[in-house]
């Protein structure tokens, strides 16, 4: 009897789910996804996402939200847009309203999320000079960022040097932008080492002006109070440092 009851219950649940409208099924996917990422005690169900989106989203920081309201906006038979209006907090801890988007596809059978809008937090420590940047979806932004990391490089023009009468050091660098995007306000981290290879000082230099795509800028750097500084290593700071 107990076995028959379980079978009947399973059949009933299957029938109930099959009777749900396409819109309800899609909302269920997004609602479950948002519920799980906003509750640290829950494990994110990978079946809610395509394999590519799961790989993209893994390890990313994102905006927490609560009390979301979902609206389904059909695109075509195999791609659906879901908007989620909810509450979150800005960097100052103040409550704000946020509108996020999710693209879902049923190409792989069940409805799965394959892209998002304003879900992943933007921690760039430089500016991409593009009026459309805020309108790009998260995976597009991620692809552009990775491309910039590969194609924006530093070249040493004049190695660090100083004088016998001064503790300061200076030199000259070239910032090369071989990407398809103009950038500006780039931060360069400079680490100084002594004769034994020990780190003795760190400093920053900023390239505030625009570096055009497939262009470059040469600039001087200067560090004071660096008597033991013998050589330098330079790094472009693409991502804001965690506090």
C-alpha positions as CSV (number, residue, x, y, z in Angstrom):
1,X,0.0,0.0,0.0
2,X,2.8,2.4,0.9
3,X,4.6,1.7,-2.3
4,X,1.4,2.3,-4.3
5,X,0.9,5.6,-2.5
6,X,4.4,6.8,-3.4
7,X,3.9,5.9,-7.0
8,X,0.6,7.7,-7.1
9,X,2.2,10.8,-5.5
10,X,5.0,10.8,-8.0
11,X,2.6,10.5,-10.9
12,X,0.6,13.3,-9.4
13,X,3.6,15.7,-9.1
14,X,4.7,14.8,-12.7
15,X,1.2,15.6,-14.0
16,X,1.0,18.8,-12.0
17,X,4.4,20.0,-13.4
18,X,3.4,19.0,-16.9
19,X,0.2,21.1,-16.6
20,X,2.2,24.2,-15.7
21,X,2.4,26.8,-18.4
22,X,5.7,27.5,-20.2
23,X,5.9,30.9,-18.4
24,X,5.5,29.2,-15.0
25,X,8.2,26.7,-15.7
26,X,10.6,29.4,-16.8
27,X,9.8,31.5,-13.7
28,X,10.5,28.4,-11.5
29,X,14.0,28.1,-13.0
30,X,14.9,31.7,-12.3
31,X,13.3,31.8,-8.9
32,X,15.2,28.6,-7.8
33,X,18.4,30.1,-9.2
34,X,18.0,33.4,-7.3
35,X,16.8,31.6,-4.1
36,X,19.9,29.4,-4.1
37,X,22.6,32.1,-4.9
38,X,21.1,34.4,-2.2
39,X,21.1,31.7,0.5
40,X,24.6,30.6,1.5
41,X,23.2,27.4,3.1
42,X,22.0,26.2,-0.3
43,X,23.9,24.4,-3.0
44,X,23.4,25.8,-6.5
45,X,21.7,23.3,-8.8
46,X,23.8,23.2,-12.0
47,X,20.9,21.8,-13.9
48,X,19.4,25.4,-13.9
49,X,22.2,26.6,-16.2
50,X,23.9,25.6,-19.4
51,X,27.4,24.2,-19.1
52,X,28.9,27.4,-20.6
53,X,27.0,29.7,-18.1
54,X,27.9,27.4,-15.1
55,X,31.6,27.7,-16.1
56,X,31.4,31.4,-16.5
57,X,29.5,32.0,-13.2
58,X,31.7,29.8,-11.1
59,X,33.7,31.8,-8.6
60,X,32.2,35.2,-9.7
61,X,31.1,37.7,-7.2
62,X,27.5,38.9,-7.7
63,X,24.9,41.3,-6.4
64,X,22.7,39.8,-3.6
65,X,19.0,40.6,-3.9
66,X,15.7,39.9,-2.2
67,X,12.0,40.1,-2.8
68,X,12.3,39.8,-6.5
69,X,9.4,40.1,-9.0
70,X,9.8,38.1,-12.2
71,X,8.5,39.1,-15.6
72,X,8.7,36.8,-18.6
73,X,9.3,38.5,-22.0
74,X,9.3,35.9,-24.8
75,X,11.9,36.3,-27.5
76,X,11.2,33.3,-29.7
77,X,10.3,29.6,-29.2
78,X,13.7,28.6,-27.9
79,X,15.0,31.8,-26.2
80,X,13.2,33.6,-23.4
81,X,14.1,36.8,-21.4
82,X,13.2,37.0,-17.7
83,X,13.5,40.3,-15.9
84,X,13.9,40.3,-12.1
85,X,13.1,43.5,-10.2
86,X,14.4,43.3,-6.7
87,X,16.1,45.0,-3.8
88,X,19.9,45.1,-3.1
89,X,22.5,47.3,-1.5
90,X,25.1,49.6,-3.0
91,X,28.7,49.9,-1.9
92,X,27.7,52.2,0.9
93,X,25.2,49.7,2.3
94,X,22.2,51.7,1.2
95,X,19.1,49.8,-0.2
96,X,18.5,50.3,-3.9
97,X,16.3,48.8,-6.5
98,X,18.0,46.7,-9.2
99,X,16.7,45.3,-12.5
100,X,18.5,42.1,-13.6
101,X,17.9,40.0,-16.7
102,X,18.2,36.3,-17.5
103,X,18.2,34.7,-20.9
104,X,17.0,31.1,-20.9
105,X,17.1,28.5,-23.7
106,X,15.4,25.1,-24.1
107,X,17.9,23.9,-26.7
108,X,19.2,21.3,-24.3
109,X,15.8,20.0,-23.4
110,X,14.8,21.8,-20.1
111,X,14.8,25.5,-19.8
112,X,18.3,26.7,-18.6
113,X,19.9,30.1,-18.0
114,X,22.6,30.9,-20.5
115,X,23.3,34.6,-19.8
116,X,22.6,37.3,-17.3
117,X,22.4,41.1,-17.0
118,X,23.7,43.0,-14.0
119,X,24.1,39.9,-12.0
120,X,27.9,39.6,-11.8
121,X,29.6,42.5,-10.0
122,X,31.8,44.8,-12.0
123,X,35.2,45.2,-10.3
124,X,37.3,46.7,-13.1
125,X,40.0,49.0,-11.9
126,X,40.1,50.9,-15.1
127,X,37.5,52.4,-17.5
128,X,36.4,51.0,-20.9
129,X,35.5,54.0,-23.0
130,X,32.3,52.7,-24.5
131,X,28.9,54.4,-24.1
132,X,27.3,51.0,-24.4
133,X,29.3,49.3,-21.6
134,X,26.5,49.4,-19.1
135,X,24.1,47.7,-21.6
136,X,26.3,44.7,-22.3
137,X,25.3,41.4,-20.8
138,X,27.5,39.7,-18.3
139,X,29.1,37.1,-20.5
140,X,29.9,39.8,-23.2
141,X,31.6,41.9,-20.5
142,X,33.6,38.9,-19.3
143,X,34.8,38.1,-22.8
144,X,35.8,41.8,-23.4
145,X,37.6,41.9,-20.0
146,X,39.6,38.7,-20.8
147,X,40.5,40.0,-24.2
148,X,41.8,43.2,-22.6
149,X,43.9,41.3,-20.1
150,X,45.6,39.5,-23.0
151,X,46.1,42.5,-25.3
152,X,47.0,45.3,-22.9
153,X,50.7,45.1,-22.0
154,X,53.5,47.1,-20.4
155,X,56.9,47.6,-22.0
156,X,59.9,49.1,-20.1
157,X,61.4,52.0,-22.1
158,X,63.8,53.2,-19.4
159,X,64.6,50.9,-16.5
160,X,64.5,52.4,-13.0
161,X,67.4,54.5,-12.0
162,X,68.5,57.1,-9.4
163,X,71.4,59.2,-8.3
164,X,74.0,58.9,-5.6
165,X,72.6,62.0,-3.9
166,X,68.9,61.0,-3.9
167,X,66.8,58.2,-2.5
168,X,64.3,58.5,-5.3
169,X,64.0,56.3,-8.4
170,X,62.4,56.9,-11.8
171,X,62.0,55.4,-15.2
172,X,59.8,55.2,-18.3
173,X,57.1,52.8,-19.4
174,X,54.9,52.2,-22.4
175,X,51.3,51.0,-22.0
176,X,50.3,49.2,-25.2
177,X,46.6,48.6,-26.1
178,X,46.2,46.0,-28.8
179,X,42.5,45.5,-28.1
180,X,39.4,46.8,-29.9
181,X,38.5,49.1,-27.0
182,X,39.7,52.5,-25.8
183,X,40.6,52.5,-22.1
184,X,41.6,55.1,-19.5
185,X,42.4,55.6,-15.8
186,X,44.7,52.5,-15.8
187,X,46.6,51.8,-12.5
188,X,50.1,50.5,-12.7
189,X,51.5,48.7,-9.6
190,X,55.3,49.0,-9.0
191,X,57.1,46.7,-6.7
192,X,60.7,47.5,-5.7
193,X,63.4,45.0,-4.7
194,X,66.8,45.3,-3.1
195,X,70.0,43.6,-4.3
196,X,69.0,40.4,-2.6
197,X,65.6,40.2,-4.3
198,X,63.6,41.2,-1.2
199,X,60.6,43.5,-1.7
200,X,61.3,46.8,0.0
201,X,58.7,49.2,-1.4
202,X,55.5,49.4,-3.5
203,X,54.0,52.3,-5.4
204,X,51.4,53.1,-7.9
205,X,51.3,55.1,-11.1
206,X,48.2,56.2,-13.0
207,X,47.6,56.6,-16.8
208,X,44.6,58.9,-16.7
209,X,44.4,59.8,-20.4
210,X,42.7,57.6,-23.0
211,X,44.8,54.9,-24.6
212,X,43.1,54.3,-28.0
213,X,42.6,50.8,-29.4
214,X,45.7,49.6,-31.2
215,X,47.5,52.6,-29.7
216,X,49.9,53.2,-26.8
217,X,51.1,55.9,-24.3
218,X,54.6,56.4,-22.9
219,X,54.8,57.8,-19.4
220,X,57.3,58.5,-16.7
221,X,57.1,57.0,-13.2
222,X,58.7,58.3,-10.0
223,X,59.2,56.9,-6.5
224,X,60.7,58.7,-3.5
225,X,62.2,57.3,-0.3
226,X,63.5,54.2,-2.1
227,X,67.3,54.2,-1.2
228,X,67.4,50.3,-1.2
229,X,65.5,49.9,-4.5
230,X,67.6,48.1,-7.0
231,X,65.1,46.7,-9.5
232,X,61.4,46.9,-10.2
233,X,58.5,44.8,-11.4
234,X,55.5,46.3,-13.0
235,X,51.9,45.1,-13.2
236,X,48.7,46.4,-14.7
237,X,46.0,46.4,-12.0
238,X,42.9,45.2,-14.0
239,X,40.8,44.3,-11.0
240,X,40.1,46.4,-7.9
241,X,42.0,45.2,-4.9
242,X,39.8,43.6,-2.1
243,X,39.6,45.5,1.2
